[in-house]
Amino acid sequence: MGESSGRGSSGSRNAPVVLKRTITEMKVKIKTEVLDYEGKPIKVSDTENLVWRTVVSNALNSVVPNEVLTGEQKARCYRITQKIYDSNEPDLTVEERSFVLERIEKVFNSPLICGKSKEFFEEKQQPPSVDK
């Protein structure tokens, strides 16, 4: 064979391509209270306010009627849930935040929770915790 099958310019085309994968992680203040339309914390009891950790955990560990999660989806739910309980400010990748948002939209039938979750998990977040 000629030189074209060797290390020439055409040979470099067959070399493995290493793509740089940029994973944008963002610290999420998962114990931040969920606020209503007036900016007040949503109460879950007389002494407790709803926090994002609860919303995310419920979304990741629930299924809607007739929904069947794949093994990969279940494993992903488990890994993300573990992350949010291992730290009060876990680093979540863009892919993890997107998956969490999908689960929240599927599990919660609340425009408030779905809208606030998009604000919270997108780049324009993180609201300060409510001082008492």
C-alpha positions in Angstrom: 0.0 0.0 0.0 1.1 3.6 -0.5 1.8 6.2 2.1 -1.8 7.3 2.3 -2.6 4.2 4.5 0.3 5.2 6.9 0.6 8.1 9.2 0.0 10.7 6.6 -2.8 13.2 6.7 -5.4 10.6 6.0 -4.0 8.4 8.8 -4.7 11.2 11.3 -8.4 11.1 10.4 -8.6 7.6 11.7 -7.0 8.5 15.0 -9.3 8.4 18.0 -11.0 11.7 18.6 -11.1 12.9 22.2 -13.9 15.3 22.7 -13.8 17.7 25.6 -17.0 17.3 27.5 -17.9 20.2 29.6 -20.1 19.3 32.5 -21.4 22.4 34.1 -22.0 21.7 37.8 -23.9 24.0 40.0 -24.1 24.0 43.8 -27.7 23.7 44.8 -28.8 24.9 48.2 -31.2 22.0 48.5 -32.5 23.0 52.0 -33.8 26.3 50.6 -37.5 26.8 51.4 -40.0 26.7 48.5 -41.7 30.0 48.3 -45.3 30.7 47.1 -46.4 33.4 44.7 -46.1 36.0 47.4 -42.6 35.0 48.3 -43.6 33.3 51.6 -42.5 29.8 52.6 -45.0 27.0 51.8 -46.0 25.3 55.0 -46.1 21.5 55.3 -47.1 21.6 59.0 -47.3 24.2 61.8 -43.6 23.9 62.4 -42.1 22.9 59.1 -41.8 24.6 55.7 -41.4 22.8 52.4 -37.8 22.6 51.2 -36.4 21.7 47.8 -34.8 18.5 49.1 -38.3 17.2 49.9 -39.6 18.2 46.4 -36.7 16.5 44.6 -36.7 13.4 46.8 -40.5 12.9 46.2 -40.1 13.5 42.4 -37.2 11.1 42.1 -38.8 8.4 44.3 -42.3 8.4 42.9 -44.0 7.2 39.7 -47.2 8.3 38.2 -49.9 5.8 37.2 -48.9 3.5 34.3 -45.3 4.8 34.4 -42.5 2.3 34.2 -39.0 3.4 34.9 -36.1 1.7 33.2 -33.3 0.3 35.3 -31.1 3.1 34.2 -33.7 5.7 35.3 -34.1 4.1 38.7 -30.4 4.0 39.2 -30.2 7.7 38.2 -33.0 8.6 40.6 -31.1 6.7 43.4 -27.8 8.4 42.7 -29.2 11.9 42.6 -31.3 11.3 45.7 -28.2 10.1 47.5 -26.4 13.2 46.4 -29.0 15.5 47.9 -28.9 13.7 51.2 -25.1 13.6 51.4 -24.8 17.4 51.2 -26.8 20.5 51.9 -25.2 22.0 48.8 -24.7 19.2 46.3 -23.1 19.8 42.9 -25.6 18.8 40.3 -24.7 18.7 36.6 -26.8 20.2 33.8 -28.0 16.7 33.0 -28.9 15.9 36.6 -30.8 19.2 36.9 -32.6 18.5 33.7 -33.6 15.0 34.8 -34.8 16.4 38.2 -37.0 19.0 36.4 -38.5 16.3 34.1 -39.4 14.2 37.2 -40.8 17.2 39.0 -43.0 18.1 36.0 -44.2 14.5 35.8 -44.9 13.9 39.4 -46.2 17.3 40.6 -49.4 18.6 39.1 -48.8 22.0 40.5 -48.0 25.0 38.3 -46.4 26.7 41.3 -44.0 23.9 42.1 -43.2 23.3 38.4 -42.6 27.0 37.7 -40.6 27.6 40.9 -38.5 24.5 40.2 -37.4 25.8 36.8 -36.4 29.1 38.4 -34.6 27.3 41.2 -32.7 24.7 39.1 -31.8 27.0 36.2 -28.8 29.3 36.1 -30.7 32.3 37.4 -31.2 30.7 40.8 -30.4 30.6 43.9 -32.7 32.6 46.2 -31.5 33.2 49.7 -33.1 31.3 52.5 -35.8 33.1 54.3 -34.5 34.7 57.5 -36.8 34.4 60.4 
